[in-house]
Amino acid sequence: MKEIFEIPLEGEYIKLGQALKAVNIAEDGVDAKYMVLDGLVQVNGETDTRRGRKLFAGDVVDFQEIQIRIVR
């Protein structure tokens, strides 16, 4: 069973690397960069290798047994 986190948006979007740091999956930007580049992170069911990808309300990020939901 996946552990689920929700990140409420403060602005229009949050970047993927920031989302990973916000829920303490990545300690810093370097960790986030390599997790994403190594293909370990999925956005809306597809592997994405762009750490700077913009996430909007409704987007879902999966990393191992963790799911991040972007909410308004």
Sequence and secondary structure as in RCSB ss.txt:
>XXXX:A:sequence
MKEIFEIPLEGEYIKLGQALKAVNIAEDGVDAKYMVLDGLVQVNGETDTRRGRKLFAGDVVDFQEIQIRIVR
>XXXX:A:secstr
  EEEEEE SSS EEHHHHHHHTTSSSSHHHHHHHHHTT EEETTEE   TT EE TT EEEETTEEEEEE 
